[in-house]
Structure formats: C-alpha cells, structure tokens
Amino acid sequence: MTNFTVTDDPKISCLCLTSNRINEFKNAYLYYQNQSYKNKEFVVVCSADDYPTVEYVKELQVKDESVKACIVTNRHEITLGDLRNLSINEAQGEYICIWDDDDTYHPDRLSVSLSELRRLDVPAVAMSNVIMFDERDGKAYISPHREWEASLFCSRRFLIENNIKYPSLNRGEDTPLLEALNSNLSLIFYPHLYIYKVHSKNTCPTEHFSKLIYRSIPLMPHENTWIQSIVKGSQLEHKNFNWLTEVDYKLAQRRPYKQIVAELAIEV
C-alpha cells in the first residue's frame, strides 16, 4: 500500500522539454490543451536562445495561466537529465507526466493514467505498449512489451521524498529513474493513449528503434491510415482520436506473443 494521499482532483504537471522544434512544440501544447482532465499545468523548459519557442510560450501565458515557463540561459552546459530534474522542481502538481514534444497523445491520457495509478495503489505507472509510428516510411506498429520511459506518470512527492532523480546524462537518462522506482512502478496496457514517433531527431540511435520495430506488430492497412491521419497536420478538429480505440490490440496481449518476444532476448 502507498503511504501518500490523493485529492479528488489533484493537479497534474505535464513536463515538456523542447529545443528548436517550434512546430512539434505547438502540437504538444495542443494535445495538452485537448486533455479531458482539466486540473493541470504545462511546464515548459527551453533555452533562452530558442527565440521562436520563447516568444510562443510568452503568447501562451497571456491567454493560458496553466502554462509555466522555465527559460535556461546556459542550456548547452546542462544535461538532458538535469533539465528533466529542473522541470520536476518547477512543477506544482501532485503528479508529473512526461510530455515529449514530438509525440501524439490521446485526450484521455491524463485521466486514464491517474485512474490506473489509483486503482493499482502505486506511486507511478508507465505504459507497457504504445503505438509506434515510423515517420521514415509512414508505417505504424503496436510496440513490444517494455517499460516506455516517456510515458511515465508519477507522484512528484514520492520522487522528492525518496530522492529519485534523473542522472546527469544526455542520453539514456530516463531508464535509470524507472529502475530506481522498481516495484513502485506498475505497467498499464493502454497503447491507444500514446503514439511514439520514430524520426531522425530521436535521442536514441537508429539501431535502438530498428530493434524495437523488429519486435513490433504491424498494423493493418486501414489502421495505418488512421494513425497517419492523426499524427499528420496540426488541426485537432481533423483528428479522429476515436480511431485509436478501434485498433486491434489483442495480439499484443496474448501470452504466446509475449513469450516469443522475451525469448528473442534483444536488448533495447
């Protein structure tokens, strides 16, 4: 049993680190704004010399008081792990949710994550499977079963009280934090909540994603078309998120599939 309490409507801090990707960042904010869960804040960490992002954040703050900016002047001297820790320190929410600027989120991501965390009575949850979309060839997949670090939803207080932080690294900084959570982290199966985009600017090397895709389940052609229509473009009114719940995820839940994946023993 956990030793912390939750309010009926706790504030959730969505932590978004961004760097010179203004179009992706604008989409990330739209997905935040489109969440069904309303008691939230958008914590942005960016560099002072990323002028388009800084100006856009200032515009957002005029009309949206839930946007909180952390502008760093020495961005190139600070590791990605330290920037993630900075975002946690700046957050005011009872819970934090990692909000990468280049991925796509279902409107119920926050509400489902909070509901599952409470149901499982744990301080942290992450997704066991996500939808992977490879921008290089336009193909979509159901990912292999693993701890998807970018989907972390966690009690901020638990991290602080147990001194759990991201290591000061520029790559692979998120895995050690999940390992530190250990048994306090539970995996949840809601792949429709998260579309992870594979592209040339991902932090991890291409080989990493090639291995993941090799272990993934390709979507049917009509499902692939659904995903393409959701990830492309910036107009939310043109995105039918209901399609995400109509994708057939059953194969990813079957025990034989999980056993085969485990037996492949491919390190990712």
LUMVOSE-293398 format. One record per residue (C-alpha): residue in one letter; x, y, z. Coordinates in Angstrom, 2 decimals. Layout:
residues N
r type = A; xx = X; yy = Y; zz = Z
...
end
This chain:
residues 268
r type = M; xx = 0.00; yy = 0.00; zz = 0.00
r type = T; xx = 1.18; yy = 3.52; zz = -0.72
r type = N; xx = 1.71; yy = 5.98; zz = 2.10
r type = F; xx = 0.54; yy = 9.14; zz = 0.36
r type = T; xx = -2.92; yy = 10.57; zz = -0.12
r type = V; xx = -4.55; yy = 11.93; zz = -3.25
r type = T; xx = -7.21; yy = 14.57; zz = -3.57
r type = D; xx = -10.27; yy = 14.02; zz = -5.71
r type = D; xx = -8.98; yy = 16.41; zz = -8.36
r type = P; xx = -5.18; yy = 16.67; zz = -7.97
r type = K; xx = -3.17; yy = 18.95; zz = -10.20
r type = I; xx = -1.09; yy = 17.16; zz = -12.83
r type = S; xx = 2.08; yy = 18.77; zz = -14.18
r type = C; xx = 2.86; yy = 17.93; zz = -17.80
r type = L; xx = 6.61; yy = 18.32; zz = -18.21
r type = C; xx = 7.71; yy = 19.38; zz = -21.69
r type = L; xx = 11.35; yy = 19.84; zz = -22.64
r type = T; xx = 11.80; yy = 21.34; zz = -26.08
r type = S; xx = 14.67; yy = 22.64; zz = -28.18
r type = N; xx = 14.31; yy = 24.41; zz = -31.52
r type = R; xx = 11.28; yy = 22.40; zz = -32.64
r type = I; xx = 8.58; yy = 25.03; zz = -32.66
r type = N; xx = 6.10; yy = 23.12; zz = -34.83
r type = E; xx = 6.38; yy = 19.98; zz = -32.72
r type = F; xx = 6.10; yy = 22.06; zz = -29.56
r type = K; xx = 2.93; yy = 23.74; zz = -30.80
r type = N; xx = 1.41; yy = 20.31; zz = -31.38
r type = A; xx = 2.48; yy = 19.18; zz = -27.91
r type = Y; xx = 0.65; yy = 22.13; zz = -26.39
r type = L; xx = -2.48; yy = 21.40; zz = -28.43
r type = Y; xx = -2.51; yy = 17.80; zz = -27.15
r type = Y; xx = -2.11; yy = 19.15; zz = -23.61
r type = Q; xx = -4.93; yy = 21.65; zz = -24.11
r type = N; xx = -7.13; yy = 18.91; zz = -25.57
r type = Q; xx = -6.91; yy = 16.68; zz = -22.48
r type = S; xx = -10.21; yy = 15.70; zz = -20.86
r type = Y; xx = -8.59; yy = 16.17; zz = -17.43
r type = K; xx = -8.72; yy = 19.86; zz = -16.55
r type = N; xx = -6.72; yy = 20.45; zz = -13.34
r type = K; xx = -3.31; yy = 20.54; zz = -14.95
r type = E; xx = -0.33; yy = 22.71; zz = -15.77
r type = F; xx = 2.11; yy = 22.77; zz = -18.69
r type = V; xx = 5.70; yy = 23.15; zz = -17.52
r type = V; xx = 7.97; yy = 24.14; zz = -20.40
r type = V; xx = 11.76; yy = 24.01; zz = -20.26
r type = C; xx = 13.59; yy = 25.62; zz = -23.18
r type = S; xx = 16.69; yy = 27.60; zz = -23.99
r type = A; xx = 16.75; yy = 31.39; zz = -23.93
r type = D; xx = 18.24; yy = 31.42; zz = -27.43
r type = D; xx = 15.36; yy = 29.33; zz = -28.82
r type = Y; xx = 13.60; yy = 32.56; zz = -29.78
r type = P; xx = 10.55; yy = 31.16; zz = -31.61
r type = T; xx = 9.69; yy = 28.92; zz = -28.66
r type = V; xx = 10.29; yy = 31.63; zz = -26.06
r type = E; xx = 8.02; yy = 34.04; zz = -27.93
r type = Y; xx = 5.32; yy = 31.43; zz = -28.40
r type = V; xx = 5.41; yy = 30.50; zz = -24.71
r type = K; xx = 5.00; yy = 34.16; zz = -23.79
r type = E; xx = 1.96; yy = 34.34; zz = -26.07
r type = L; xx = 0.51; yy = 31.23; zz = -24.44
r type = Q; xx = 0.99; yy = 32.61; zz = -20.94
r type = V; xx = -1.10; yy = 35.67; zz = -21.80
r type = K; xx = -4.14; yy = 33.52; zz = -22.54
r type = D; xx = -3.44; yy = 30.36; zz = -20.52
r type = E; xx = -2.38; yy = 30.73; zz = -16.90
r type = S; xx = -1.66; yy = 27.00; zz = -16.65
r type = V; xx = 1.47; yy = 27.43; zz = -18.80
r type = K; xx = 4.64; yy = 27.74; zz = -16.74
r type = A; xx = 7.97; yy = 28.57; zz = -18.39
r type = C; xx = 11.48; yy = 27.75; zz = -17.27
r type = I; xx = 13.88; yy = 29.54; zz = -19.62
r type = V; xx = 17.51; yy = 28.46; zz = -19.18
r type = T; xx = 20.37; yy = 30.68; zz = -20.30
r type = N; xx = 23.07; yy = 28.01; zz = -20.19
r type = R; xx = 21.18; yy = 25.22; zz = -21.98
r type = H; xx = 24.27; yy = 23.77; zz = -23.64
r type = E; xx = 26.00; yy = 23.38; zz = -20.28
r type = I; xx = 23.14; yy = 21.39; zz = -18.72
r type = T; xx = 22.45; yy = 17.73; zz = -19.44
r type = L; xx = 19.06; yy = 16.41; zz = -20.50
r type = G; xx = 18.77; yy = 14.58; zz = -17.19
r type = D; xx = 19.39; yy = 17.78; zz = -15.24
r type = L; xx = 16.79; yy = 19.60; zz = -17.33
r type = R; xx = 14.25; yy = 16.90; zz = -16.51
r type = N; xx = 15.04; yy = 17.32; zz = -12.82
r type = L; xx = 14.62; yy = 21.07; zz = -13.22
r type = S; xx = 11.15; yy = 20.57; zz = -14.69
r type = I; xx = 10.16; yy = 18.40; zz = -11.70
r type = N; xx = 11.43; yy = 21.06; zz = -9.28
r type = E; xx = 9.49; yy = 23.77; zz = -11.10
r type = A; xx = 6.27; yy = 21.74; zz = -11.16
r type = Q; xx = 3.48; yy = 22.46; zz = -8.68
r type = G; xx = 1.29; yy = 19.45; zz = -9.39
r type = E; xx = 0.76; yy = 16.47; zz = -7.13
r type = Y; xx = 1.64; yy = 14.29; zz = -10.10
r type = I; xx = 4.02; yy = 14.70; zz = -13.01
r type = C; xx = 3.52; yy = 13.37; zz = -16.52
r type = I; xx = 6.31; yy = 13.31; zz = -19.09
r type = W; xx = 5.16; yy = 15.22; zz = -22.17
r type = D; xx = 7.67; yy = 14.83; zz = -25.01
r type = D; xx = 7.25; yy = 17.49; zz = -27.66
r type = D; xx = 7.39; yy = 15.17; zz = -30.67
r type = D; xx = 4.77; yy = 12.55; zz = -29.79
r type = T; xx = 0.97; yy = 12.37; zz = -30.06
r type = Y; xx = -1.39; yy = 11.94; zz = -27.11
r type = H; xx = -4.98; yy = 10.76; zz = -26.80
r type = P; xx = -7.27; yy = 13.25; zz = -24.98
r type = D; xx = -7.72; yy = 10.77; zz = -22.11
r type = R; xx = -4.04; yy = 10.15; zz = -21.40
r type = L; xx = -4.03; yy = 12.05; zz = -18.10
r type = S; xx = -7.39; yy = 10.85; zz = -16.80
r type = V; xx = -6.69; yy = 7.17; zz = -17.56
r type = S; xx = -3.18; yy = 7.31; zz = -16.09
r type = L; xx = -4.45; yy = 8.85; zz = -12.86
r type = S; xx = -7.33; yy = 6.39; zz = -12.65
r type = E; xx = -5.00; yy = 3.40; zz = -13.12
r type = L; xx = -2.48; yy = 4.73; zz = -10.61
r type = R; xx = -5.23; yy = 4.98; zz = -8.01
r type = R; xx = -6.68; yy = 1.59; zz = -8.89
r type = L; xx = -3.30; yy = -0.12; zz = -8.59
r type = D; xx = -2.43; yy = 1.91; zz = -5.47
r type = V; xx = 1.10; yy = 2.71; zz = -6.61
r type = P; xx = 3.04; yy = 5.98; zz = -6.85
r type = A; xx = 3.95; yy = 5.53; zz = -10.52
r type = V; xx = 2.67; yy = 3.96; zz = -13.74
r type = A; xx = 4.05; yy = 3.70; zz = -17.25
r type = M; xx = 2.75; yy = 2.10; zz = -20.41
r type = S; xx = 3.78; yy = -1.41; zz = -21.36
r type = N; xx = 2.92; yy = -0.85; zz = -25.03
r type = V; xx = 2.43; yy = 2.17; zz = -27.25
r type = I; xx = 1.68; yy = 2.78; zz = -30.90
r type = M; xx = 4.91; yy = 3.38; zz = -32.81
r type = F; xx = 4.78; yy = 5.49; zz = -35.95
r type = D; xx = 7.85; yy = 5.45; zz = -38.20
r type = E; xx = 7.92; yy = 8.79; zz = -40.00
r type = R; xx = 10.60; yy = 7.45; zz = -42.33
r type = D; xx = 8.21; yy = 5.12; zz = -44.15
r type = G; xx = 4.81; yy = 6.07; zz = -42.73
r type = K; xx = 4.20; yy = 2.69; zz = -41.08
r type = A; xx = 2.57; yy = 2.15; zz = -37.68
r type = Y; xx = 3.05; yy = -0.68; zz = -35.18
r type = I; xx = 2.00; yy = -1.92; zz = -31.77
r type = S; xx = 5.22; yy = -1.78; zz = -29.80
r type = P; xx = 6.81; yy = -4.68; zz = -27.92
r type = H; xx = 6.10; yy = -5.05; zz = -24.21
r type = R; xx = 8.56; yy = -2.95; zz = -22.18
r type = E; xx = 8.72; yy = -0.01; zz = -19.81
r type = W; xx = 8.10; yy = 3.01; zz = -22.01
r type = E; xx = 10.05; yy = 5.67; zz = -20.16
r type = A; xx = 8.45; yy = 8.63; zz = -21.94
r type = S; xx = 5.01; yy = 7.57; zz = -20.71
r type = L; xx = 5.87; yy = 7.96; zz = -17.00
r type = F; xx = 3.08; yy = 9.25; zz = -14.74
r type = C; xx = 4.25; yy = 9.60; zz = -11.14
r type = S; xx = 3.72; yy = 11.15; zz = -7.73
r type = R; xx = 6.04; yy = 14.16; zz = -7.54
r type = R; xx = 6.17; yy = 13.92; zz = -3.78
r type = F; xx = 7.28; yy = 10.29; zz = -3.96
r type = L; xx = 10.21; yy = 11.22; zz = -6.19
r type = I; xx = 11.29; yy = 14.07; zz = -3.93
r type = E; xx = 10.92; yy = 12.23; zz = -0.63
r type = N; xx = 12.85; yy = 9.22; zz = -1.93
r type = N; xx = 15.49; yy = 11.37; zz = -3.66
r type = I; xx = 14.79; yy = 9.71; zz = -7.01
r type = K; xx = 16.25; yy = 11.83; zz = -9.79
r type = Y; xx = 17.30; yy = 11.59; zz = -13.39
r type = P; xx = 21.06; yy = 11.02; zz = -13.72
r type = S; xx = 23.10; yy = 13.81; zz = -15.29
r type = L; xx = 23.18; yy = 12.29; zz = -18.78
r type = N; xx = 22.31; yy = 13.49; zz = -22.27
r type = R; xx = 21.19; yy = 10.06; zz = -23.47
r type = G; xx = 19.58; yy = 7.15; zz = -21.63
r type = E; xx = 18.76; yy = 9.34; zz = -18.65
r type = D; xx = 15.20; yy = 8.10; zz = -18.29
r type = T; xx = 15.83; yy = 4.37; zz = -17.86
r type = P; xx = 17.74; yy = 4.64; zz = -14.52
r type = L; xx = 14.88; yy = 6.63; zz = -13.00
r type = L; xx = 12.37; yy = 3.90; zz = -13.84
r type = E; xx = 14.79; yy = 1.33; zz = -12.46
r type = A; xx = 15.02; yy = 3.35; zz = -9.23
r type = L; xx = 11.23; yy = 3.27; zz = -8.90
r type = N; xx = 11.50; yy = -0.54; zz = -9.03
r type = S; xx = 8.41; yy = -2.23; zz = -7.55
r type = N; xx = 6.76; yy = 1.15; zz = -7.01
r type = L; xx = 6.15; yy = 1.34; zz = -10.76
r type = S; xx = 3.31; yy = -0.60; zz = -12.41
r type = L; xx = 2.85; yy = -1.07; zz = -16.14
r type = I; xx = -0.52; yy = -0.42; zz = -17.73
r type = F; xx = -1.81; yy = -1.60; zz = -21.12
r type = Y; xx = -3.40; yy = 1.36; zz = -22.90
r type = P; xx = -1.43; yy = 1.68; zz = -26.16
r type = H; xx = -4.07; yy = 3.92; zz = -27.73
r type = L; xx = -3.12; yy = 6.73; zz = -25.35
r type = Y; xx = 0.35; yy = 7.30; zz = -26.80
r type = I; xx = 1.74; yy = 7.46; zz = -30.35
r type = Y; xx = 5.52; yy = 7.36; zz = -30.22
r type = K; xx = 7.13; yy = 8.87; zz = -33.32
r type = V; xx = 10.33; yy = 7.46; zz = -34.75
r type = H; xx = 12.31; yy = 10.02; zz = -36.76
r type = S; xx = 15.82; yy = 11.25; zz = -37.46
r type = K; xx = 15.93; yy = 13.54; zz = -34.42
r type = N; xx = 15.14; yy = 10.98; zz = -31.70
r type = T; xx = 17.61; yy = 10.98; zz = -28.80
r type = C; xx = 18.31; yy = 7.25; zz = -29.09
r type = P; xx = 20.25; yy = 5.87; zz = -32.08
r type = T; xx = 18.55; yy = 4.38; zz = -35.14
r type = E; xx = 19.67; yy = 0.87; zz = -34.17
r type = H; xx = 17.61; yy = 1.09; zz = -30.98
r type = F; xx = 14.39; yy = 1.76; zz = -32.89
r type = S; xx = 15.19; yy = -0.80; zz = -35.57
r type = K; xx = 15.28; yy = -3.47; zz = -32.85
r type = L; xx = 12.02; yy = -2.22; zz = -31.38
r type = I; xx = 10.27; yy = -2.22; zz = -34.74
r type = Y; xx = 11.60; yy = -5.72; zz = -35.45
r type = R; xx = 9.77; yy = -6.88; zz = -32.33
r type = S; xx = 6.60; yy = -4.89; zz = -33.03
r type = I; xx = 3.28; yy = -5.87; zz = -34.60
r type = P; xx = 2.49; yy = -4.05; zz = -37.87
r type = L; xx = -0.96; yy = -2.51; zz = -38.01
r type = M; xx = -3.46; yy = -3.42; zz = -40.71
r type = P; xx = -3.50; yy = -1.06; zz = -43.74
r type = H; xx = -6.73; yy = 0.66; zz = -42.69
r type = E; xx = -5.39; yy = 1.08; zz = -39.12
r type = N; xx = -2.17; yy = 2.50; zz = -40.53
r type = T; xx = -4.21; yy = 5.07; zz = -42.44
r type = W; xx = -5.97; yy = 6.05; zz = -39.22
r type = I; xx = -2.67; yy = 6.66; zz = -37.44
r type = Q; xx = -1.29; yy = 8.68; zz = -40.34
r type = S; xx = -4.34; yy = 10.94; zz = -40.30
r type = I; xx = -3.88; yy = 11.58; zz = -36.57
r type = V; xx = -0.14; yy = 12.27; zz = -36.43
r type = K; xx = -0.01; yy = 14.49; zz = -39.51
r type = G; xx = -1.24; yy = 18.05; zz = -39.52
r type = S; xx = -1.87; yy = 20.47; zz = -36.68
r type = Q; xx = -5.65; yy = 20.91; zz = -36.69
r type = L; xx = -7.21; yy = 18.93; zz = -33.84
r type = E; xx = -10.65; yy = 19.11; zz = -35.41
r type = H; xx = -9.33; yy = 16.98; zz = -38.27
r type = K; xx = -8.01; yy = 14.26; zz = -35.96
r type = N; xx = -10.36; yy = 11.39; zz = -35.08
r type = F; xx = -8.90; yy = 10.04; zz = -31.83
r type = N; xx = -11.74; yy = 7.52; zz = -31.59
r type = W; xx = -9.94; yy = 5.50; zz = -34.23
r type = L; xx = -7.21; yy = 4.76; zz = -31.70
r type = T; xx = -9.61; yy = 2.68; zz = -29.62
r type = E; xx = -10.70; yy = 0.71; zz = -32.69
r type = V; xx = -7.23; yy = -0.64; zz = -33.47
r type = D; xx = -6.99; yy = -4.39; zz = -32.78
r type = Y; xx = -4.59; yy = -4.74; zz = -29.84
r type = K; xx = -5.46; yy = -8.33; zz = -28.93
r type = L; xx = -2.34; yy = -9.92; zz = -30.41
r type = A; xx = -0.09; yy = -7.77; zz = -28.23
r type = Q; xx = -1.92; yy = -9.05; zz = -25.14
r type = R; xx = -1.62; yy = -12.74; zz = -25.93
r type = R; xx = 0.78; yy = -14.70; zz = -23.78
r type = P; xx = 2.49; yy = -16.57; zz = -26.67
r type = Y; xx = 3.45; yy = -13.26; zz = -28.24
r type = K; xx = 4.99; yy = -12.02; zz = -25.00
r type = Q; xx = 6.87; yy = -15.29; zz = -24.55
r type = I; xx = 8.27; yy = -15.15; zz = -28.08
r type = V; xx = 9.39; yy = -11.57; zz = -27.58
r type = A; xx = 11.08; yy = -12.50; zz = -24.31
r type = E; xx = 12.84; yy = -15.43; zz = -25.94
r type = L; xx = 14.28; yy = -13.17; zz = -28.63
r type = A; xx = 16.29; yy = -11.57; zz = -25.82
r type = I; xx = 17.07; yy = -8.49; zz = -27.87
r type = E; xx = 18.39; yy = -5.74; zz = -25.66
r type = V; xx = 16.57; yy = -2.44; zz = -26.19
end
